[in-house]
Amino acid sequence: MRKADLYIRVSTDEQADKGYSQRDQEDRLRRYCELKGIPVRDVYIEDHSAKSFKRPEWQKYLSTLRKTKNNKAGSIILFTKWDRFSRNAGDAYQMINQLRTHGVEPVAIEQPLDLTIPENKIMLAFYLASPEVENDRRALNVFHGMRRAKKEGRYMGTAPLGYVNKITEGKKKFIAPHDFEAPLLKWAFEQIVSNNFNTEQIWKMVREKADGKGRFSKNNFWVAMRNPLYCGKIFIPPYKEEKGCFVKGQHEPLISEKTFADVQDILDGRKRIVKPKIVAMDNLPLRGFLKCPKCKRMLTGSASKGKMGNYYYYYHCSSACGTRFKAETANEAFLKQLRYMSPKEGMVDVFIEAFIKDFNSKTKAQNTERANIIDEIDALNKRYQNALLKNADGEMADDDFQEVKKLTKGKIEVLERRLNDLAVVGTEIKDLVASTLKKVANIDRRYENGDIEEKRLIVSSMFPDFLEFDGTRHRTPRLNSAIALIYQNNSKLQGKKNGTSLSFLDLSQDVTPLRLELRTHRLRVCCSTN
């Protein structure tokens, strides 16, 4: 006598929406076996999708069949409907053939079919294809719904690094900046733009700041650095005849579009400035900036353990010249010179006023350029409106209108980007310069009280070239031009004390004159060349 195995399958969404239950299916299958006088052998229950046969209980059933011998009488596998068996017609036919090799007949008690009758194969095809069509339609509806939401600027899915999923009172889902992750991620973008550390070091510093919190794995970090989501854009992938594009997201951006573009240029190598990739210890903040006064190689730094177990730090040359300085002496000399260069009280305010006056006179040409760009944009918009009216009245063909639209919109986007670049320079320039120069005025205290990271940032920004220490004081051929201009005027007011100069610029007697140079798209303070 043939025995029956009962197969019961239900997915979570079906159980919630349609009232399917595992107990209900089992009751109906057992009642069917009682009426037919078929003994029940095993029961297999699971809640996996029927899109494929890679289901735990089904694989367990197949494993049992392979181990079964002398199954000449055959057996049957019972389920309520064919969609319990499979929702993929192609896989279903292959599985039916595989079951037949083991002498097993699949039977749906609510959709019975005698497969020995050829015409019943048409009904089998219908029963198997219907669930698959239903699945495909549901998936397509979800896909189009999500695509429409993306076009409206909504981010779909689990919030990425730096954001968290939230729901409004109206049950509308959105993403918002994460209180802990967002500031760290924003700091990382800014560090890449400043170009003082390589990206690997920045990731390690973020991990240290996070102290084990957040989702700052290496993969998440690199993906985030390339994701335009953080500057407020969402990418719509191409689909059929629609081209891929970016739309403005409804979420709050962490960085500006300019910052994101600069980061991409640096990561792609288009804007990378080679700097020493050095991680310094707290006692060696000048490591990687000092050059040997004898052989002109870069000095390294290390610690030596004394007899009493204490550590002593040194800057030293790796060549045979034997140059070696106590780190404590070199560090104190650097701080002493930095204090000497600090501007006198009121000097920064004088410089700010002079800078603003010079800035206003130099930006007249820029203001004229802005006005010209605005006029060009207005002309292009009028051209587009005229073409739109002609197309609506039938005076212009659709193909011609699309071509005009493409050309005008492209030119407008280019002009708007130029306009934004020009607008950045003039935005609250006085407050921007004032806040920056106030920090310069207290640079010695910031250096003395800062951590190793801030100290190295200060050194790298003030000294574009190397420093050279002779055992008493540090010298360099060139300072950052803006800082040199402030400190040069400050030294004139202070004068020399006891005939001793603590200026960093004593290494070069031929110091080029300094001037301010203003560009239309950004502000630069640079050194003029002879």
N, C-alpha and C positions, 0 to 999 in steps of 0.2 A: 504493500500500500504506500502510495506517495505521501510524504510528509510536507508540511508547510512551514516556511520561515516567514515571520511577520516583519515588515519594514515600515517603520513609522518615522516620518520626517516633517518638521515644521520649522519655519524661520521665525525669528522674534517679531518682525513687522507684520507677518501674516497672522500670527497668533493674536496680536493686539488689534489689527484692523478687521479681520474677517472671522474671528472667533474660532479658528482652528485650535485644537488642543491635542496633546499626545494621548491623554487618557481616552478622549472621544474616539480617536482613530483606532486605538487598541480594542475598545469595546466592540466597534463595528466589525473589525477583522475577526475577532474571536467568535462573535455571533455567526458570522458567515461560515467559519470552519465547523461550528456545531451543527448548523443546518445541513452542510454538505458532508458531514462525517469525516472531516479531514483532521488528523492529529497535528497539533502545533509542536514544533521542535524548538526553535529559538526565536527570540524577539530582539530586534535591533532598533534602538531609539536614538535619534540625534536631532540637532537643531542647526544644521549647516545648509548653506545655499545649494540649490540644485543646478547651478550653472555648469558644474563639472562633477565628476565622480571622485574627486580627491576629498572624500569625506571620511572621517575616522571609522565610524561604524560600518560604512559600506566596504571599506578596505578590509576591515576585520571579517566581514561576511565572505568576501572573495578569498581571503586567506584560509578560512575554514573550508570552503569548497575545494581548494587545491589540495588540502590534506585528506579530504574524504575519498575513500576508495570503494569500489564496487557499488557505484551509484546507478546501477542499471535500471532500477525502478524509477529513477528520476525524482525530482522534488519540484516544488513551486515556491516562488517568492511572492508574497501577497502585499499589496498596498492599496490604498483607497482609490486614488486617481493617478493618471499617468504623469501629472505635474509633480506628484510626490516622488516619482521615479526619476524624472529628469526634466530640465527646462532647456535642454540643448539637443535639437533633433539629431544632428550628426553624431554626437557622442552616444546618444541613446541607441541608435541602430548598431553601432559597434559593440555596445555593452550587451544588447540582446543576443548578438551572434556569439559573444564570449560566454554568456550564460548557457546557451544551447550546447556548447562543447562540453559543459559539465553536466548536461542532462537536466537543466533547470529551466522552467517556463515562468516568465514574468506575467502576473495577472493583476489587473486593476478591477476590484470588485464592483465599483460604481460605473466603470466604463469597460465592460467585458468585451473581449474580441477573440475570436477563434482565428489565429494567425495561419492555420492550415488552409483557410479560404483566401484565395488571392485578392478578392475585392476588399477584404477587411484591412488590407495594407493601406488603402486610401484613408480609411478612418484612423488608422494608427498614425499616419503622417499628420493628419489634422490634429489629433490629440497631443502629439509631440510638438508640433509647430506653434500651436496656440499659446502655450506658456512662454515660449521663446519670443514670440512677437510681442506679448504683453510686457516681458522684461525689457526688450529693446525700446518699446514705446515709452515706458517709464523712465529708462535711462536717458533717452533723447529729450524728454520733457525737462528732466533735472538739468541736463547739459545746457539747454537753451535758457532756462531760468537763471542758472549761475552765470552764463555769458552776458545776459542782460544786466544782471546785478553788477558785474565787473565794468560794463560800459558806463554804468551810472556812478562808478567810482567807489564801489563797496568792495572791501577785501573779503574773500570767501575762504573759509577753512580755519585751521588752528593758527592763532596769532604767531608771527615769527619772533625771533629774538628781539627784545626791546619793546614789545607790545604785549597787551593782554586782551583777551576776549571779554566783552561786556555786553549787556542788554539794557536797552532803554525801558522806560516805563510802558511804552507802547509795544514791548516785546520785539523790538527791532535790534538785531545784532550788529555790533561794530567793534573795532579795535581801538584801543587808547594806549598812550605811552606807559610803559611799565615804570613804576616808581623807582625801582632799583636798577633795572637793566638799561633803561633809556639813557640816563645821564652818562653811564660808562661807555655805551656804544657811541654816543655823540662825542665824547672825549676822544675815543679811538679814531674817529673820522678826522677830528681836528689835528691829532698828532701825526697822522699820515700826511696831511696837507703841510704841516710845519716841516716835515722831512728831516727831523732830528734823530729819529730812530728808524730802523727797518721794521717791516710789518710783523715779523716774527717776534721781535722784542716788544712791540706794542701789545700784541696778543698776550704775551707773558705778563706784562704789567697789568693788563686788564684782569687776568686771572688772579693776580696777587691782590688787586683792589677788591675783587669780588669775594675773595676769601672763601671759595668753595660754594658760594651762592650763585644763583642764576644759571643760564644755559649756555655758558661761554666755552663750549667745546671748540676745538680747532676748526672742525668742519663748519659749524654754525657761524663762527666768526668770519671765515673766508666767504661764505655764501652771503652774509650780511653786507660785506664790503662791496659786493657786486650788485646788490639788489636796489633798483631805483625806487622801491617802495619807501625808503627812508627819506627821499627828497619829495615825497608826495605824489609819485606817479605809479600807476598800475598798468602792467602790460597786458594787452588783449592779443592772444596768439592768433595767427591766421586760421581761417576756416573756410573751406571751399573757395569761393571767389573773393571773399573778404581778406584784405591784407592785415597783417599784424600792426598794431599801433599802441601808443601810450595815451592814457587818459588821466586827468587830474583826480586823485583819490579824495574821498570824503574824510579820511583820517588825518590826524595832525602830523605833519612831517617833523622829523628830528633835525634835519639839516637842510640847507638851501641847495638849489639845483647847481649853483656854481661850485659849492663845496664838493658835491657828489661828482661833478665832471672833473674837477681837479684830482680827486682821489683815483678816478678811473685812468686818467692820464699818467699818474705816478705808478699805479700798479701795472699799466701796460708798457712802462718804460719810456713814455714820450716826454715825461717831465721830471725824470729822476735826476737828482743832483747827488753825485757820489760823495758820501760822508763816512767817516770812520764808524764801523758797526761794532761799537765797543760797549760792553756792560761794565761799569766801574763800581768799585767798592766805595762805601761811604767815606773812607779816609783818603781816597784817591780821586777826587772830583775832576782833576786836571788831566787824568790819564787819557791819552789819545789827542790831546791838544798841544802838548809840549814837544818841542823839537830839540834834539841834542845840539848844544852850542859848538861842539867839536866836529862831529861827522855828519850833522844835519839829518840824522835819522829820527824817527818818532820815538820818544821815550815811552817805555812801558812802566808798569808799577806792580809791586808785590809786597808781601809782608814777610818779615823774618821773625822767628821765635827766639826770644832771649833766654838767658840761663835761668831766670826766675819764672819763666813761663809766659811772660808778657810778649805781645806782638808789636813790632816796630815797622812802620811803613816807609817805603822808599820809591822815588821815581828814578829809573835807571835805564841806561842804554844797553841794548842786547848785543852790540858790536864789541870789538876789542878795545875801544877807546877808554872804557872804564868810567864813564860819566855816571855820577850817582849823587842824588840829593835827598835829604830827609824830607819826607812828605809834609811833615808839620811845618818846617821852615818855608817850603815853597807855597804852601797853602796860606800861611800867615802873611807872607809878602804880597801875595795876590790880593788878599782882602784889604791890606793896608793901602795898596795902590788904588783899589776900587773906591775906598773911602775918600782918598785924596781927590779923585775925579768927580765926586758928587757935586752937583751944581749948588751954588750959593742960593739962599732963600730969595725968591722972586725971579730968579733967572729963567725958570721954566715958563712963568707967566709972560715974560718979555718975549721969549722965543715963540710962544703960541700966538701972540698978537702979530708978530712979524710974519709968521708962517701964514696966518689967515689972510693978511693983507696981500702977500705975494700970491697966494692961492687964488684969490678973487681976480687979480689982474691976469693970471695965466689961464684962467678957465673961460675967458670971454669967447675964445674960439670954440671951446667945447659947447657953450650955450648956443652959439650960432649953429653948430652941427646938429644939436638936438632939435632946434627949430626946423631945420631943413628935413630931418628924418620924419618929424611929425607931419610936415607938409606932404612928403612922399607917401606916407601911410594913408593920409586923408585922400589923396588923389587915387591911390589904388583901391580904396574902399568905394569911392564914387564909381570907378570903372566897373567894379564887381556889381554894384547895385544897378547900373545901367544895363549890364549884360543880363542880370536876373530879370529885369523888366522886359527886355527884348525877348528873352526865352519864354516868359509867361505869355506874351502877346503873339508868339509864333513867328517873330521876326528873326530869331536865331535858332539854329538847329541844336539839338541836345548835345551832340558831339562837340560842336564849337563852344557851347557854353561850358561844358566840363573842362575843356582845354583852357579857356580863359580863367575859370575858377581855380584850376590847379596852379597856373602861373602866378596869378595875383596873390593867392593864399601863401604860396611859397615865398614870394618876395616880402610879403607882410611879416611872416615869421622871422625872416632874416633881419629885417629892419627893427622889429621889436626886440630881438636879442641885442642888437647894437644899442638900442635905446636903453635897455636895462643896464648894460655895462656902463653907459655914461651916467645913468642915474645913481649908481652905487657910490661914485666918487663924491657927489654933492650932498649925500644924505647925512645931515647932522655932522658935518665935517669938523666943526669946532669942538663939539663934545667928544668926538672920536679921538682927535689929536690931543685934547686936554687929558682924557683918561689915560691914554697911552704914555704921554710924557710925564704924568704924575708918577707912574710906575718907574720910569727911568730915573726920576729924582731920588727915589728910595731904593735904588738898585743894590747898594751895598748891604742894607738891612735885609732885603729879600734874599740875597745870596747867603748871608750869614745864617739866617733862620730857616732857609729852605732845605728840603730833602735833596738827596743826590740827583734825582731827576730834574728838579727845578734848577739846581746849580749848573748842571750840564747844559740845560736849555739857555741859561743866561750867558754862559761862556760861548756857546756856538753862535748865538745871535749877535754878540758884541764883537767877536773876533773872526772875520771871514777867513783869515789866514792863520798860520800857526803862532804859538807863543814860544819865546825862548827865555829860559831862566839861567842867570849867571851865578847863582848862589845868593844874590842879594835882592834883585828885582827882576820883574818880567818885562819883556819888550816884544813888540810886534811891528811888522811893516805897515799894517793897515788896520784901522778900526772900522766898524760899521759907520757909514758916512754921516747919518743923522746924529748918532751919539758923538762922533768926533766933532761935529759942528757945535753942539751944545757945550761939550767939555773944553773945546778949544777957547771959546769965549769965556767960559768959567775960569780957566787958568790965567787968562789975561787979567781978570778981576782979582784973583787971589795972589798972583805973583809967585816967585820962587822963594822958598824958605831956606835960609842958611846956604844958599847956592846949590841946593840939592833938588833935583826934579824927580818926581815919582810918576811921570807920564809913561804910558805904555809905548808911545811913538818914538822914543829915543833911539830905537834900533835903526831907523832910517832917517837920514838927515835931509833927504829929498822928498818931502811930503807934498803931494800934489794939492793944489788949492781945492777947496770944497765949495759946492754950490747945490742949489735945489733944482731938481729937474722934474717937471710935471708932465705926465702923459694923459692923453684923453680918456683911456679906458681904465687906468688904475694909477694910484699914487706911488711914486718911488722917490727915495732920497738916495742919491748916488754920488760917486766921486768922479770929478771931471778928469780927463786925460790930457796930457800935454800934446 
